[in-house]
């Protein structure tokens, strides 16, 4: 037996001698047997208890390991969690940032430089040598804002086209906003065929892109389609005039025919330009809770009062957004006189004059948008939860 077992037996015998006669020798033998059986368990348990270190220091039990356990430290990141989330966001938009930089910022800066310089397209080798150019390209030379003075003083068409564009935008934007809001109010109600009606009003937004827009404008050759000009007739806005001519009614009054043609053309263009605005207004109207209408009806409010006191203030932020969007869209439409003039000069390789007119137009649009924002933003109601 080990020293630990001998000590345990000695302790029990001493206890048996000093206690009363009630402790018999059989009890001592049973206690010795239990001590012998529990000794290996206690020895093994001491390896897993906090007292093992103390026993080992006293030399009673040797539980030292040959190799100490290595404590691995958790690596702490030097970047915070919020910073990591920010970096993930930059990673997602990195491709978009590269595209904006090389496809928008760089061309815009180049266009601004053209607007302030005299440009010349050089293809002749002798002219390239004369200007010190290593190859064909566009030669630029600073001309001290001469292009801006040319746009207002030398070119008679630009001020006229600029005034025409501003005048058309002044009455087109309110008309589009009122019409789109009226249609959105109708389409927001529940009725049979509501989905089809919404699709019809939003259809121009879906088809007026890319090759389809070329078909609508009758530009077939640029789309690789020849002898197919009849397809553009499907999208003509002067079909009423053609119908009157077919019926022989246009000879009754040319003024009547012109009025009917102008009205129908304006109506179709109005519907064509209101698709996105209608969608935005419908989304805004659906945010108005049903409980608000129920409470207003219980208070005796009419539909007219409900519109001006609840509906209109609630959707006023979307009215402001549609106002900005419609203004920009009206200024940059392809049939805008200023845009048509700018594109004409670009096709003639006169980048200096085209860029100057475009930047003047851009500056005027920016001033108009700043004035609109400063005035309209004071009347916008923002709901705070």
Sine and cosine of phi, psi and omega as CSV:
sin_phi,cos_phi,sin_psi,cos_psi,sin_omega,cos_omega
0.00,0.00,0.42,-0.91,-0.04,-1.00
-0.99,0.17,0.16,-0.99,0.00,-1.00
-0.89,0.46,-0.57,0.82,0.01,-1.00
-0.90,0.43,-0.64,0.77,0.01,-1.00
-0.93,0.36,-0.66,0.75,0.03,-1.00
-0.88,0.48,-0.67,0.74,0.01,-1.00
-0.89,0.45,-0.64,0.76,0.00,-1.00
-0.90,0.43,-0.67,0.74,0.01,-1.00
-0.90,0.44,-0.65,0.76,0.02,-1.00
-0.89,0.46,-0.66,0.75,0.01,-1.00
-0.89,0.45,-0.67,0.75,-0.01,-1.00
-0.92,0.38,-0.60,0.80,0.03,-1.00
-0.92,0.39,-0.63,0.78,0.04,-1.00
-0.89,0.45,-0.66,0.76,0.03,-1.00
-0.90,0.44,-0.61,0.79,-0.02,-1.00
-0.93,0.38,-0.55,0.83,-0.02,-1.00
-0.96,0.27,-0.58,0.81,-0.09,-1.00
-1.00,0.05,-0.32,0.95,0.00,-1.00
-1.00,0.08,0.01,-1.00,-0.03,-1.00
-0.95,0.30,0.10,-0.99,-0.04,-1.00
-0.94,0.34,-0.09,1.00,-0.02,-1.00
-0.92,0.40,-0.42,0.91,0.00,-1.00
-1.00,0.05,0.93,-0.37,-0.06,-1.00
-1.00,-0.06,0.13,-0.99,0.01,-1.00
-0.94,0.35,-0.49,0.87,0.05,-1.00
-0.90,0.44,-0.63,0.78,0.03,-1.00
-0.91,0.42,-0.61,0.79,0.02,-1.00
-0.90,0.44,-0.69,0.72,0.00,-1.00
-0.89,0.45,-0.64,0.77,0.05,-1.00
-0.89,0.45,-0.66,0.76,0.01,-1.00
-0.91,0.42,-0.63,0.78,0.03,-1.00
-0.90,0.43,-0.66,0.75,0.00,-1.00
-0.88,0.47,-0.69,0.73,0.02,-1.00
-0.90,0.43,-0.61,0.79,0.01,-1.00
-0.91,0.41,-0.64,0.77,0.02,-1.00
-0.90,0.43,-0.63,0.78,-0.02,-1.00
-0.95,0.30,-0.55,0.83,-0.05,-1.00
-1.00,0.10,-0.26,0.97,-0.07,-1.00
-0.88,0.47,-0.74,0.67,0.02,-1.00
-0.90,0.44,-0.57,0.82,0.01,-1.00
-0.91,0.41,-0.65,0.76,0.00,-1.00
-0.92,0.38,-0.60,0.80,0.02,-1.00
-0.91,0.43,-0.64,0.77,0.02,-1.00
-0.94,0.33,-0.56,0.83,-0.04,-1.00
-0.95,0.32,-0.44,0.90,-0.02,-1.00
-0.92,0.40,-0.37,0.93,0.06,-1.00
-0.94,0.33,-0.33,0.94,-0.10,-1.00
-0.92,-0.38,0.18,0.98,-0.02,-1.00
-0.91,-0.41,0.28,-0.96,0.00,-1.00
-0.95,0.31,-0.36,0.93,-0.01,-1.00
-0.98,0.18,-0.09,1.00,-0.02,-1.00
-0.89,0.46,-0.59,0.80,0.00,-1.00
-0.91,0.42,-0.63,0.78,0.01,-1.00
-0.92,0.38,-0.68,0.73,0.03,-1.00
-0.90,0.44,-0.62,0.79,0.02,-1.00
-0.92,0.40,-0.57,0.82,0.02,-1.00
-0.93,0.37,-0.52,0.86,0.01,-1.00
-0.99,0.12,-0.06,1.00,0.04,-1.00
0.99,0.13,0.19,0.98,-0.04,-1.00
-0.98,0.18,-0.70,0.71,-0.02,-1.00
-0.76,-0.66,0.74,-0.67,0.00,-1.00
-0.99,-0.15,0.97,-0.24,-0.01,-1.00
-0.89,-0.46,0.34,0.94,0.00,-1.00
-0.94,0.34,0.63,-0.77,0.04,-1.00
-1.00,-0.06,0.42,-0.91,0.03,-1.00
-0.93,0.37,-0.65,0.76,0.01,-1.00
-0.84,-0.54,0.82,-0.57,0.01,-1.00
-0.92,0.39,0.51,-0.86,0.00,-1.00
-0.95,0.32,0.73,-0.69,0.01,-1.00
-1.00,0.08,0.80,-0.61,0.03,-1.00
-1.00,-0.03,0.90,-0.43,-0.02,-1.00
-1.00,0.09,0.77,-0.64,0.02,-1.00
-1.00,0.06,0.68,-0.73,0.04,-1.00
-0.97,0.25,0.78,-0.62,-0.02,-1.00
-0.95,0.31,0.81,-0.58,0.02,-1.00
-0.99,-0.12,0.79,-0.61,0.01,-1.00
-0.97,0.25,0.64,-0.77,0.02,-1.00
-0.99,0.16,-0.19,0.98,-0.01,-1.00
-0.98,-0.21,0.77,-0.64,-0.01,-1.00
-0.94,0.34,0.27,-0.96,-0.02,-1.00
-0.92,0.40,-0.65,0.76,0.03,-1.00
-0.90,0.44,-0.62,0.79,0.03,-1.00
-0.91,0.41,-0.62,0.78,0.04,-1.00
-0.89,0.46,-0.68,0.73,0.03,-1.00
-0.88,0.47,-0.63,0.78,0.06,-1.00
-0.89,0.45,-0.64,0.77,0.03,-1.00
-0.92,0.39,-0.61,0.80,0.07,-1.00
-0.88,0.48,-0.65,0.76,0.03,-1.00
-0.89,0.46,-0.69,0.72,0.05,-1.00
-0.89,0.45,-0.55,0.84,0.03,-1.00
-0.91,0.40,-0.62,0.78,0.01,-1.00
-0.93,0.38,-0.59,0.81,-0.04,-1.00
-1.00,-0.10,0.11,0.99,-0.06,-1.00
-0.88,0.47,-0.69,0.72,-0.01,-1.00
-0.90,0.44,-0.65,0.76,0.04,-1.00
-0.90,0.44,-0.64,0.77,0.02,-1.00
-0.89,0.46,-0.65,0.76,0.03,-1.00
-0.90,0.44,-0.68,0.74,0.02,-1.00
-0.89,0.45,-0.67,0.74,0.02,-1.00
-0.90,0.43,-0.63,0.78,-0.04,-1.00
-0.91,0.42,-0.76,0.65,-0.11,-0.99
-1.00,0.02,-0.37,0.93,-0.04,-1.00
-0.95,-0.30,-0.14,0.99,0.00,-1.00
-0.77,-0.64,-0.81,0.58,-0.08,-1.00
-0.91,0.41,-0.75,0.66,-0.02,-1.00
-0.90,0.44,-0.75,0.66,0.06,-1.00
-0.88,0.47,-0.56,0.83,0.01,-1.00
-0.92,0.40,-0.68,0.73,0.06,-1.00
-0.90,0.43,-0.62,0.78,0.05,-1.00
-0.91,0.42,-0.63,0.77,0.05,-1.00
-0.90,0.43,-0.64,0.77,0.05,-1.00
-0.89,0.45,-0.62,0.78,0.04,-1.00
-0.92,0.40,-0.64,0.77,0.06,-1.00
-0.88,0.47,-0.60,0.80,-0.02,-1.00
-0.91,0.40,-0.40,0.92,-0.03,-1.00
-0.98,-0.20,0.06,1.00,-0.07,-1.00
-0.77,-0.64,0.21,-0.98,0.17,-0.98
-1.00,-0.10,0.83,-0.55,-0.06,-1.00
-0.95,-0.30,0.49,-0.87,0.02,-1.00
-0.53,-0.85,0.79,-0.61,0.05,-1.00
-0.99,0.12,0.90,-0.44,-0.11,-0.99
-0.94,-0.35,0.87,-0.50,0.08,-1.00
-0.86,-0.50,-0.38,0.92,-0.06,-1.00
-0.97,0.22,0.68,-0.73,-0.04,-1.00
-0.92,0.39,-0.61,0.79,0.01,-1.00
-0.91,0.42,-0.68,0.74,0.03,-1.00
-0.92,0.40,-0.58,0.82,0.05,-1.00
-0.89,0.45,-0.68,0.73,0.02,-1.00
-0.91,0.41,-0.59,0.80,0.00,-1.00
-0.91,0.41,-0.62,0.79,-0.01,-1.00
-1.00,0.01,-0.06,1.00,0.01,-1.00
0.97,0.24,0.48,0.88,0.00,-1.00
-1.00,-0.08,0.60,-0.80,-0.02,-1.00
-0.99,0.12,-0.24,0.97,-0.02,-1.00
-0.23,-0.97,0.05,-1.00,0.01,-1.00
-0.91,0.40,0.51,-0.86,-0.01,-1.00
0.18,-0.98,-0.30,-0.95,-0.02,-1.00
-0.96,-0.26,0.85,-0.53,0.02,-1.00
-1.00,-0.03,0.75,-0.66,-0.01,-1.00
-0.86,-0.51,0.60,-0.80,0.02,-1.00
-0.55,-0.83,0.77,-0.63,-0.03,-1.00
-0.87,0.49,0.75,-0.67,-0.05,-1.00
-0.80,-0.60,0.32,0.95,0.18,-0.98
0.87,0.50,0.80,0.60,0.08,-1.00
0.87,0.49,0.43,0.90,-0.01,-1.00
-0.93,0.38,-0.52,0.86,-0.01,-1.00
-0.91,0.41,-0.57,0.82,0.02,-1.00
-0.93,0.36,-0.67,0.74,0.07,-1.00
-0.91,0.42,-0.58,0.82,0.02,-1.00
-0.90,0.44,-0.62,0.78,-0.05,-1.00
-0.90,0.44,-0.58,0.82,-0.07,-1.00
-0.99,-0.11,-0.43,0.90,-0.11,-0.99
-0.95,-0.32,-0.66,0.76,-0.07,-1.00
-1.00,0.04,-0.71,0.70,-0.05,-1.00
-0.99,0.13,0.92,-0.40,-0.03,-1.00
-0.98,0.21,-0.33,0.95,-0.09,-1.00
-0.99,0.13,-0.50,0.86,-0.11,-0.99
-0.91,0.42,-0.76,0.65,0.04,-1.00
-0.86,0.50,-0.59,0.81,0.02,-1.00
-0.92,0.40,-0.71,0.70,0.03,-1.00
-0.91,0.41,-0.57,0.82,0.02,-1.00
-0.91,0.42,-0.68,0.73,0.03,-1.00
-0.91,0.41,-0.63,0.78,0.03,-1.00
-0.89,0.45,-0.68,0.73,0.01,-1.00
-0.90,0.43,-0.67,0.74,0.02,-1.00
-0.91,0.41,-0.64,0.77,0.02,-1.00
-0.92,0.39,-0.68,0.73,0.03,-1.00
-0.90,0.43,-0.64,0.77,0.00,-1.00
-0.92,0.40,-0.56,0.83,-0.06,-1.00
-0.88,0.47,-0.57,0.82,0.01,-1.00
-0.98,-0.21,-0.32,0.95,0.00,-1.00
-0.96,0.28,-0.67,0.74,-0.07,-1.00
-0.89,0.46,-0.78,0.62,0.05,-1.00
-0.88,0.48,-0.59,0.81,0.00,-1.00
-0.90,0.43,-0.69,0.73,0.02,-1.00
-0.90,0.43,-0.66,0.75,-0.02,-1.00
-0.90,0.43,-0.72,0.69,-0.02,-1.00
-0.91,0.42,-0.69,0.72,-0.01,-1.00
-0.90,0.43,-0.71,0.70,-0.03,-1.00
-0.91,0.41,-0.60,0.80,0.04,-1.00
-0.92,0.38,-0.65,0.76,0.03,-1.00
-0.89,0.45,-0.71,0.70,0.00,-1.00
-0.92,0.40,-0.62,0.78,0.01,-1.00
-0.90,0.44,-0.62,0.78,0.05,-1.00
-0.90,0.44,-0.61,0.80,0.02,-1.00
-0.94,0.33,-0.69,0.73,-0.05,-1.00
-0.96,0.27,-0.26,0.96,0.02,-1.00
-0.98,0.20,-0.37,0.93,0.05,-1.00
-0.97,0.25,0.36,-0.93,-0.01,-1.00
-1.00,0.01,0.84,-0.55,0.07,-1.00
-0.39,-0.92,0.27,-0.96,-0.01,-1.00
-0.94,0.33,0.72,-0.70,-0.01,-1.00
0.99,0.11,0.28,0.96,-0.03,-1.00
-0.90,0.43,-0.65,0.76,0.00,-1.00
-0.89,0.45,-0.67,0.74,0.03,-1.00
-0.90,0.44,-0.66,0.75,0.02,-1.00
-0.90,0.44,-0.67,0.75,0.05,-1.00
-0.89,0.46,-0.65,0.76,0.01,-1.00
-0.90,0.43,-0.61,0.79,-0.01,-1.00
-0.91,0.42,-0.68,0.73,-0.02,-1.00
-0.96,0.29,-0.45,0.89,0.00,-1.00
-1.00,-0.07,-0.09,1.00,-0.05,-1.00
-0.87,0.50,-0.66,0.75,0.01,-1.00
-0.84,0.54,-0.54,0.84,0.01,-1.00
-0.92,0.40,-0.54,0.84,-0.06,-1.00
-0.99,0.17,-0.58,0.82,-0.11,-0.99
-1.00,-0.09,-0.30,0.95,-0.07,-1.00
-1.00,0.06,0.80,0.60,0.04,-1.00
-0.64,-0.77,0.53,-0.85,0.14,-0.99
0.86,0.51,-0.70,-0.72,-0.04,-1.00
-0.88,0.48,-0.51,0.86,0.00,-1.00
-0.90,0.44,-0.63,0.78,0.04,-1.00
-0.90,0.43,-0.58,0.81,0.08,-1.00
-0.90,0.43,-0.61,0.79,0.05,-1.00
-0.90,0.43,-0.66,0.75,-0.02,-1.00
-0.90,0.44,-0.63,0.77,-0.01,-1.00
-0.99,0.16,-0.07,1.00,0.01,-1.00
0.99,0.16,0.20,0.98,-0.01,-1.00
-1.00,0.01,0.98,0.18,-0.11,-0.99
-0.99,0.12,-0.62,0.79,-0.11,-0.99
-0.91,0.42,-0.57,0.82,0.01,-1.00
-0.94,0.35,-0.32,0.95,0.02,-1.00
-0.99,-0.14,0.08,1.00,0.01,-1.00
0.98,0.20,0.34,0.94,-0.02,-1.00
-0.88,-0.48,0.85,-0.53,-0.01,-1.00
-0.91,-0.42,0.45,-0.89,0.03,-1.00
0.82,0.57,0.64,0.77,0.00,-1.00
-0.71,-0.70,0.51,0.86,-0.04,-1.00
-0.92,0.38,-0.27,0.96,-0.01,-1.00
-0.92,0.40,-0.36,0.93,0.00,-1.00
-0.92,0.39,-0.55,0.84,-0.01,-1.00
-0.93,0.36,-0.32,0.95,0.02,-1.00
-0.92,0.39,-0.37,0.93,0.03,-1.00
-0.91,0.41,-0.39,0.92,-0.08,-1.00
-0.93,-0.36,0.24,0.97,0.01,-1.00
-0.94,0.34,0.60,-0.80,0.06,-1.00
-0.99,-0.15,0.00,1.00,0.00,-1.00
-0.96,-0.30,0.46,0.89,-0.03,-1.00
-0.93,0.35,-0.45,0.89,0.03,-1.00
-0.91,0.41,-0.65,0.76,0.05,-1.00
-0.89,0.45,-0.66,0.75,0.04,-1.00
-0.90,0.43,-0.60,0.80,0.02,-1.00
-0.92,0.39,-0.66,0.75,0.05,-1.00
-0.89,0.45,-0.61,0.79,0.03,-1.00
-0.92,0.39,-0.64,0.77,0.02,-1.00
-0.90,0.43,-0.59,0.80,0.00,-1.00
-0.99,0.13,-0.11,0.99,-0.01,-1.00
0.97,0.24,0.37,0.93,-0.03,-1.00
-1.00,-0.10,-0.15,0.99,-0.04,-1.00
-0.96,0.27,-0.32,0.95,-0.01,-1.00
-0.98,0.18,-0.19,0.98,0.00,-1.00
-0.92,0.40,-0.76,0.65,0.01,-1.00
-0.44,-0.90,0.89,-0.47,0.02,-1.00
-0.92,0.39,-0.55,0.84,0.03,-1.00
-0.91,0.42,-0.65,0.76,0.05,-1.00
-0.89,0.45,-0.68,0.73,0.01,-1.00
-0.90,0.44,-0.67,0.75,0.02,-1.00
-0.91,0.42,-0.62,0.78,0.00,-1.00
-0.92,0.40,-0.71,0.71,0.01,-1.00
-0.89,0.45,-0.67,0.74,0.00,-1.00
-0.90,0.44,-0.66,0.75,-0.01,-1.00
-0.93,0.38,-0.65,0.76,-0.02,-1.00
-0.91,0.41,-0.73,0.68,0.00,-1.00
-0.91,0.42,-0.64,0.77,0.03,-1.00
-0.90,0.43,-0.66,0.75,0.01,-1.00
-0.92,0.40,-0.62,0.78,0.00,-1.00
-0.91,0.42,-0.70,0.71,0.00,-1.00
-0.92,0.39,-0.64,0.77,0.06,-1.00
-0.90,0.43,-0.58,0.82,0.03,-1.00
-0.90,0.43,-0.71,0.71,0.05,-1.00
-0.90,0.44,-0.63,0.78,-0.03,-1.00
-0.90,0.44,-0.56,0.83,-0.08,-1.00
-1.00,-0.04,0.03,1.00,-0.12,-0.99
-0.94,-0.34,0.11,0.99,-0.10,-0.99
-0.88,0.47,-0.79,0.62,-0.04,-1.00
-0.93,0.37,-0.64,0.77,0.01,-1.00
-0.88,0.48,-0.65,0.76,0.02,-1.00
-0.89,0.46,-0.68,0.73,0.01,-1.00
-0.89,0.46,-0.66,0.75,0.01,-1.00
-0.91,0.41,-0.66,0.75,0.01,-1.00
-0.92,0.40,-0.62,0.78,0.04,-1.00
-0.89,0.46,-0.68,0.74,0.04,-1.00
-0.88,0.47,-0.63,0.77,0.01,-1.00
-0.93,0.36,-0.63,0.77,0.00,-1.00
-0.91,0.41,-0.52,0.85,-0.01,-1.00
-0.96,0.27,-0.19,0.98,0.06,-1.00
-0.99,0.12,-0.21,0.98,0.02,-1.00
-0.96,0.27,0.85,-0.53,-0.05,-1.00
-0.93,0.37,0.53,-0.85,0.03,-1.00
-0.91,0.41,-0.50,0.86,-0.01,-1.00
-0.89,0.46,-0.51,0.86,0.02,-1.00
-0.91,0.41,-0.67,0.75,0.04,-1.00
-0.93,0.37,-0.62,0.79,0.02,-1.00
-0.91,0.42,-0.66,0.75,0.02,-1.00
-0.91,0.41,-0.63,0.78,0.01,-1.00
-0.92,0.40,-0.64,0.77,0.02,-1.00
-0.92,0.38,-0.58,0.81,0.04,-1.00
-0.92,0.39,-0.51,0.86,0.04,-1.00
-0.99,0.13,-0.05,1.00,0.05,-1.00
1.00,0.03,0.31,0.95,-0.01,-1.00
-0.97,0.24,0.66,-0.75,0.06,-1.00
-0.99,0.14,0.16,-0.99,0.04,-1.00
-0.88,0.47,-0.59,0.81,0.03,-1.00
-0.91,0.41,-0.68,0.73,0.02,-1.00
-0.93,0.38,-0.63,0.78,0.03,-1.00
-0.89,0.46,-0.61,0.79,0.00,-1.00
-0.91,0.41,-0.74,0.67,-0.11,-0.99
-0.98,0.20,-0.45,0.89,-0.08,-1.00
-0.98,-0.20,-0.31,0.95,-0.01,-1.00
-0.82,-0.57,-0.82,0.58,-0.08,-1.00
-0.91,0.42,-0.79,0.61,-0.08,-1.00
-0.88,0.47,-0.73,0.68,0.05,-1.00
-0.89,0.45,-0.58,0.82,-0.05,-1.00
-0.92,0.38,-0.64,0.76,-0.04,-1.00
-1.00,-0.07,0.14,0.99,-0.02,-1.00
-0.86,0.51,-0.58,0.82,0.09,-1.00
-0.88,0.47,-0.60,0.80,0.03,-1.00
-0.96,0.28,-0.49,0.87,0.11,-0.99
-0.90,0.44,-0.67,0.75,0.04,-1.00
-0.90,0.44,-0.68,0.73,0.02,-1.00
-0.90,0.44,-0.67,0.74,0.03,-1.00
-0.92,0.39,-0.54,0.84,0.05,-1.00
-0.90,0.44,-0.71,0.70,0.03,-1.00
-0.91,0.41,-0.70,0.71,-0.02,-1.00
-0.90,0.44,-0.70,0.71,-0.04,-1.00
-0.92,0.40,-0.60,0.80,0.02,-1.00
-0.90,0.44,-0.73,0.69,0.02,-1.00
-0.91,0.42,-0.67,0.74,-0.01,-1.00
-0.89,0.45,-0.62,0.79,0.02,-1.00
-0.93,0.37,-0.55,0.84,-0.02,-1.00
-0.97,0.26,-0.51,0.86,-0.12,-0.99
-0.95,-0.31,0.27,0.96,0.04,-1.00
-0.90,0.43,0.48,-0.88,-0.07,-1.00
-0.92,0.39,-0.44,0.90,0.02,-1.00
-1.00,-0.02,0.15,0.99,0.07,-1.00
-0.92,0.38,0.72,-0.69,-0.06,-1.00
-0.86,0.52,-0.65,0.76,0.00,-1.00
-0.92,0.39,-0.68,0.73,0.01,-1.00
-0.90,0.43,-0.63,0.78,0.04,-1.00
-0.90,0.43,-0.64,0.77,0.02,-1.00
-0.92,0.38,-0.65,0.76,0.03,-1.00
-0.89,0.46,-0.70,0.71,0.01,-1.00
-0.91,0.42,-0.54,0.84,0.04,-1.00
-0.90,0.44,-0.70,0.71,0.02,-1.00
-0.93,0.36,-0.51,0.86,0.06,-1.00
-0.92,0.40,-0.66,0.75,0.03,-1.00
-0.91,0.42,-0.41,0.91,0.04,-1.00
-1.00,0.00,0.16,0.99,0.03,-1.00
0.90,0.44,0.39,0.92,0.07,-1.00
-0.99,-0.12,0.96,0.27,-0.07,-1.00
-0.93,0.38,-0.49,0.87,-0.02,-1.00
-0.92,0.39,-0.74,0.67,0.01,-1.00
-0.94,0.35,-0.66,0.75,0.01,-1.00
-0.89,0.45,-0.68,0.73,-0.01,-1.00
-0.92,0.39,-0.62,0.78,0.01,-1.00
-0.90,0.44,-0.72,0.69,0.02,-1.00
-0.90,0.44,-0.63,0.77,-0.01,-1.00
-0.91,0.41,-0.66,0.75,-0.01,-1.00
-0.95,0.31,-0.57,0.82,0.10,-0.99
-0.89,0.46,-0.70,0.71,0.02,-1.00
-0.89,0.46,-0.66,0.75,0.02,-1.00
-0.89,0.45,-0.66,0.75,0.01,-1.00
-0.91,0.42,-0.65,0.76,0.03,-1.00
-0.90,0.43,-0.68,0.74,0.04,-1.00
-0.87,0.49,-0.67,0.74,0.02,-1.00
-0.88,0.47,-0.66,0.75,0.03,-1.00
-0.91,0.42,-0.68,0.74,0.00,-1.00
-0.89,0.45,-0.68,0.73,0.02,-1.00
-0.91,0.42,-0.59,0.81,0.03,-1.00
-0.91,0.41,-0.64,0.77,0.02,-1.00
-0.92,0.40,-0.69,0.72,0.02,-1.00
-0.88,0.47,-0.69,0.72,-0.01,-1.00
-0.90,0.43,-0.65,0.76,-0.03,-1.00
-0.92,0.40,-0.57,0.83,-0.04,-1.00
-0.99,0.12,-0.76,0.65,-0.14,-0.99
-0.96,0.28,-0.53,0.85,-0.06,-1.00
-0.89,0.46,-0.35,0.94,0.02,-1.00
-0.96,0.29,-0.35,0.94,-0.06,-1.00
-0.96,-0.27,0.16,0.99,-0.02,-1.00
-1.00,0.05,0.71,-0.70,0.02,-1.00
-0.98,-0.21,0.88,-0.47,0.03,-1.00
-0.96,-0.30,0.88,-0.47,-0.02,-1.00
-0.98,0.22,0.80,-0.60,-0.01,-1.00
-0.95,-0.31,0.82,-0.57,0.01,-1.00
-0.96,0.28,0.00,0.00,0.00,0.00
